[in-house]
């Protein structure tokens, strides 16, 4: 048997080689790409045109191109009349073409100019797919004209017709109006008129807009900035407020402004009586005198109107009253020991008009008449303080008569002098128990305390705490041949010191004489001399009493006195018979005593004045009244002495029944103790006295260089107006 296996193997090997050799032959050439891309064009804003007419476009178009190709699209280009106008190299393909430089129409015919828009898509093999169409270009915007509302116009109310005209060369698709970018109205016909209701708008700047769109989507916007004004002018007023009391002359200064319109009218009336009228904005100045109007409720009406007839009315309800006067009370005047302080206003017959109980910390009090009260009508006012001393009550009362609203409109109370005090003792050397030495001045006194062989220094702390720099101890008859001597002590308030009797001096002590030969029946003369070291001390009445003596009458009807001539200025008080005078300067060599006689007839609360003599301006009565508690009584009544008149003691209303003097007044238990008459170098009338003395709460003699006084009693002083001034 033959074995063919090797041959068969060889044949198989050759077959494999043959097959391997066949696979290495070159591949055939591929067929070339000659298929152009497919192109679909969509122009934004174009619509299906069933009429076959070319589409009309405005000055810019956006073309979305769908280009498909198996080998890929390399670029897309746009041509108008074969002029390249755009290219995009990456999908998705979109071209924006500016058409603003193309003419819309043929001038000779007025018809649209045909333009060929060609879109060419080129694939990677250079094959071009083309889409062409004829388009028309409309570059003319709609026209908006003759708008009746102009810029910066000011309108108001709910009816404001606005007309306008809109046109386009081809036709309009939409006309809309807007207010502040919100649709107001779309015009669907050719009636271009709308209404603006400004009541729906905020006052101030607003914008009205017209939007017109044509067939090519050309859009014209027309904006008008206008002002809505439905508010009247603004009225500001500070002089008076709701509920104010009108009782004194005041200046009303209203301010009238309008943010947008012109003020055409401004009126002020009070209870329908026209007070002011003007036609301009700005601040006005109108003087209002409540005395020109009846008392009672009063309504101010301020009306301002602008040129759009917007109106503002400011109405203020007030009350017209007749002010009698005001009382200003400084802190410290109402003392803690006082049970009450009353202000009582009375008719001249004594019957009450009105009254007020002053509260602690009350600073300003206004007293009004309850009814009509003429300016020249006379009245009286009483100031009454009850001071509690536990086991007794002191009453201080001052009544001022013959007041009017013309001569008396205010009073200013200040705290009492020396309401508190401090005391210190300093050693007294070489003094006898009977030695008389003392220093007295504004807010202090220093004296020999014989029981303790000491000099006592008392310093009063109160209103206007002004102290002189030094003190002058005056010695009377400290030795047999020395009737008068003095010792100057520097700053006794703040330093420790001793007082040695041997240090007293007579250096610069002068002697003076007053001749009383011209005074018939002169008796009981007395003299006080006051020295002032500086002008400032004089202005502040920081005095030193450097001489005081009573009854020092000598042969020949003369009065001798002493004083140290070491002071810058002097004052003195001289008294003889019923005559008292307080004057600036040193004592005179002689005095002329006025021939006045204070005279009156009293019948309980009625006092008939019958004064004689001329030259006096002020009269005063000093009364006492029955009291059971033993308290101190001081009741002064001040009146116009140029009139012989009947005065009445004021009646106390029941509201004052807690006063310690109430029962005495109710039972008319009065008695005039003293009466006096006064004149002043600088006061020629009672009205001037009220102005210079009463209103500023001064003392009777405090504001004049010369005060002359005649009293119907044996008094060594000019009595005070205000007893509570010296608590």
KAHUUR-V694051 format. One line per field, one symbol per residue. psi: psi as a letter, one per 40 degrees, with the letter a starting at -180 (. if undefined). burial: I if it has 24 or more other C-alpha atoms within 12 Angstrom, else O. Layout:
psi = ???
burial = ???
//
This chain:
psi = hiheddddddddddddddddddeeiiiihiiihehiihhhhhhheiihheeeiiihiaehihhhhhhhideihdihihihfehheiiheiiihhhhhhedehidihdddeiihhhhhhhhhhaeeeihhhhiihiihhehiihhifhehiieihiiaehghhiihhiiddiidhhiiihfehhdihheafgghihhheeeiiiahihhhhhhhadeehhhhhihhihhhehiihhhhediiheihheihihhgihhihddihhehhihihfehhdihifiiahihhhhhdeeiiiahhhhhhhhiaeeehhhhhhhhahhihhdiihhhihedhidehdihihhhiieeeiidiihhhihehdhhhhiheahhidehiiihhhhhhhhfceihihhhhhhifiiedeheiihhiiihfdiiihihihhheiidehhiihiaheiihihgddefihhhhhhhaigghiidiihhhhhfeidegdhiihhhhgedeihiihhdeeiiehehihihhhedehhfhifiihhhhihdidddddefgihhehhiheghiiefihiiiihgeidiiiihhhhbehhhhiiiiiidiihhifihhiihhgbehhhhfiiiieidhiiihiiihieeeihhhhihhiheehhihihhihhiddfeeidedddddefgihhdiiiiiiideheiddddddddddefiidedeidhhihhifigifihiidhdeef.
burial = OOOOOOOOOOOOOOOOOOOOOOOOOOOOOOOOOOOIIIIIIIIOOOOOOOOOOIIIIIIIIOIIIIIIIOOIIIIIIIIIOOOOIIIIOOOOIIIOIOIOOIOIOOOOOOOIIIIOIIIIIIIOOOIIIIIIIOIIIIIIIIIIOOOOIOOOIIIIIOOOOIOIIIIIOIIIIIIIIIIOOOOOIIIOOOOIIIIIIIOOIOIIOIIIIIIIIIIIIIIIIIIIOIIIIIIIIIIIIOOIOOOOIIIIOOOIOIIIIIOIIIIIIIIIIIIOOOIIOOOOIOOIOOOIOIIOIOIIOIIIIIIIIIIIOIIIIIIIOIIIIIIIIIIIIOOIIIIOOIIIIIIIIIIIOIOIIIIIIIOOOOOOIIIIIOOOIOOOOIIIIIIIIIIOOOOOIIIIIIIIIIIIIOIIIIIIIIIIIIIOOOOIIIOIOOIOOOIIIIIIIIIIIIIIIOOOIIIIIIIIIIIOOIIIIIIIIIIIOIOOOOIIIIIIIOOIIOOOOIIIIOOIIIOOIOOOIIIIOOIOOIIIIIIIIIIIIOOOIIOOIIIIIIIIIIOIIOOOIIIIIIIIIOIOIIIIIIIIIIIIIIIIOIIIOOIIIIOIIIIIOIOIIIIOIOIOOOIIIIIIIIIIIIIOOOOIIIIIIIIIIIOOOIIIIIIIIOOIOOIIIIOIIOOIIIIIIIIIIIIIIOIIIIIIIIIIIIIIIIIIIIIIIIIIIIIIIOIIIIIIIIIIIII
//
